[in-house]
């Protein structure tokens, strides 16, 4: 038998972590009998210890130290325990105090195990380490299937109002409250009952001017015009507010506002992120689809189905298939990796991003936490995660052609005759070219005998010739070394022109009076970075980057020259990237005295060609007749014309909506999240905690990729799935009141918030389902409630009980979002362009080499004056007001917007060119609409900015500002007022 010393040497390193976890076992376990003969209940006494303190790191999906404690096999094979022999069981050795030590070697950081705990382990091992057959332990999460969000949506009605308690509170309540309305409206009864429970009362209704401003921003993201405010204030009809609600819900700007909210949730971004962060120019149709879906009040159930399986349920309908862009509108790593291990990890990370987005957006669960192990807090198994992995494994980032069958047929009808002519011309050209190639092959031996010199050398190519008088020397490039047809794009670091005789001089040097001319590639902001002057500066390293085929050197005076030497990398210092080392291929050297008459003094004609392609081109040029040259030119011209006609036929739309391929199975749990370590096999299935309902599913391994996604989508919106309607109803509430009934909109698990009004949340979810998952009826119910229509007035007594207004004793004020602020400024200035849809505008200059750079525009023009939802929203792109006022980076989903207060916000609104220009435009608008009267200008300014008139004190102060500092100063003050950016 292996000794304990051998065990120690063999297993101590792997067991270290296990014992550390065992050390945290809770006190209070049943005491052991002194004689050690009593049988220990594994399920009641031992299993809870392993489940609570060990399995999070030592399970089949995350076997640290290659040890899994889910079965007895893991303990006995490693000899951590030897059944019936406690003295030979290494487990007991490390948790027992050794002689001369103050505490056991393990655990190091936690309290030592009590004597009772050690005795319990010894009794279990002594009695044979009983472990029921087939039992596989799982780590216990903080919650199980009884968690509140996993329960069926309750069929609840509004609670009764405790009139006795309410009567006692009324005497201390503010005046003007419509108690009858509060006691009858369904939403208000839920809210009022909770207020009464806490000894609180609501606020009276808000003023009509505040209410229209609140509602207009809430439903459309835009301020009401002064004319709309005046019309509402003067509307005395009993249903004036209801009419306003209906008008705003039918506004096309409703979809822009609420579509923007949803784009936050689904992490919509128009670049791929990561280190390359390349722009995606064909993802904007998804943004328009989302806006259109909200405006049409599309059933959210249908929207979810389209997001996950639009291509399946919609067939060739582009308006449905576009929905699958949800899966691929998040960040993804497109750098690529030749290492298959790293490539597999990148692919796993890509699918993980989709799983997290799906779980959080629709289910409000952090499923991604189960990637490496069972969820620590929620009843989500690692197998659940990889079942979703199997459901989405066929999704790949990329674009796809979108066209109806009719569109495809129409395009085919136009293409067919042109493609037929293209084939005929190509065949004729190949026939002529084939005859030429045959003669070229026959002449190869004779021609190649003339190529006696080595090919060009980028480290130095030299030509010598009989001395000749010249003032101009010209290099004429006939091809590039990597292409027999390209005549530009090569590089030269130095071009030398030497005199003959015993004391030769490089007369081309700038220091000797030489000048150089040649078309150059111009670097942005650095006009001389790659100029031809670099070829005669006498220094190596910097290169002329040719944009034309000729380099002309003009000498200070006529010289008798006999040699030229040119190169692209004379010091041999450049790396092997081809674009850095491109050089001249075939060429000729010409000289002239007057710059008009040129004589060829050297060429590459007798050099070996730099490539097989050059060899072929030389032979063809040698044998081709003038007639053949003319015929080929005519065929090429006609072919080019046909190609232009083909290119002029619009291609079918290609949108970034994902590519779907057969999912490569079988699928397994990845042990520890590592794709190289396969654990238990899995198939596409719903979450195990919700699988027992009618909507749950577990699919055969051979299920098609499309059916996997379709089944996942159907399960998410199945009538018995309690999460989706709750999450959606809570999101709507969140955007209306600033915080949801659950204040973590994408996390309904243990680590998320608890609902303040759980019955109200279920009532809203049931109303949503009853309304066929349409959102506008739910909006209407919420904004017609007294809870929504009450004033935002602060009351210290109520705030002492509920400082965050979670119980809604007042309407919680909120700051406008960055988009709302920018749109409002443009609207105030009369410059907002309300055109909807289409490719987005940019508030940055996009630069791309291997990686992308986004340079903010200093002075954006009128083409950028559209609503901010149409901005091409690239990841990691900082832009003026939007970034300063917390528009989230779409690298991650933004279930909640931040609302920070920073000095940069004030500096931007005061000094940035955009707000300064807006203030100028507002001033011109006030002059046009209010004339030269400062008092009227002030009134109009308040109406435009705040949807109200100034009071007497404000009026007097503002008029004084206009008189002393000018109308533009007053307009800048309007833009910097808190009232402009806060919604009461």
Order of alpha helices (4+ residues) and beta strands (2+ residues): alpha-alpha-beta-beta-alpha-alpha-alpha-alpha-alpha-alpha-alpha-alpha-alpha-alpha-alpha-alpha-alpha-alpha-alpha-alpha-beta-beta-alpha-alpha-beta-beta-beta-beta-beta-beta-alpha-beta-beta-alpha-alpha-beta-beta-beta-beta-alpha-alpha-alpha-alpha-alpha-alpha-beta-alpha-beta-beta-alpha-alpha-alpha-alpha-alpha-alpha-alpha-beta
